[in-house]
Amino acid sequence: MARRRQIYEGKAKILYEGPEPGTLIQYFKDDATAFNAQKKGTINGKGVLNNRISEHVFTLLGNIGVPTHFIRRLNMREQLIRQVEIVPIEVVVRNVAAGSISKRLGIEEGQQLPRTIIEYYYKDDALGDPMVSDEHILCFGWAAQDELHEMADMAIRVNDFLSGLFAGVGIRLVDFKLEFGRIWDNDFSRIILADEISPDGCRLWDMTTNEKLDKDRFRRDMGGEVEAYQEVARRLGLMPEGADSSVLDLEVHRKLRDGK
Ligand code: TMP
């Protein structure tokens, strides 16, 4: 069988040509990076969990009318998506101070922000994804004014929805990163949500203990990454008793690793 064509390889995912024009297959790797890939590692089973968590979140967002690139999950590590032209901006939404905002502005981690903040980062690995303002985005044409409005509006809708979703399972949505893409219809384009939503790009804290259930466990060498991602999946109802094959796979893996 001919090997399918790889379109792009990122730090945590690979994109392959899809079965129909305008589609791609998004493959979730176990690779983890932090600090612009200065720190590299593997979180065993992460790809399976992120594929499942992102499927769930994008499906729910689609149900409330947020347009996304997600079409359907294909298997444990792959989902079928719409091909988009990625807007080279990472949109970060913050509800609680943590990470770079705490460091940069000296705000204690865990402090609830008086209002939700949206930040933009220019996607450029060589530059280390610098923070930019809407002025820079418009000046350099990375997105148009109406696109910027659309992305900000969608980011707020996603934040409101996800804050509630996670609060319902005892998790505080501290912050998260979104990426958007354009789909073209002749000369007209529209913006849809792309990439993934998973513990790789969100800060998720247990509401009562403040335990971190996200990639900060990897960034900060805390250990227990797989267990944390599994806990998020479990609380979202994605790892029921009697488990599906992806869970079984993870369970087998864990038993082999732990010798149990
Ligand atoms: P930060 O505090 O490091 O700026 O991160 C804010 C949020 O954005 C956090 O949930 C992690 C996520 N994020 C990414 O997904 N990719 C990135 O490259 C960065 C810097 C942050």
Residues whose N, C-alpha, C, O or C-beta is under 5 A from the ligand:
A	BS01	TMP	V92 A98 G99 S100 I101 D175 F176 K177 D200 G201 C202 R203
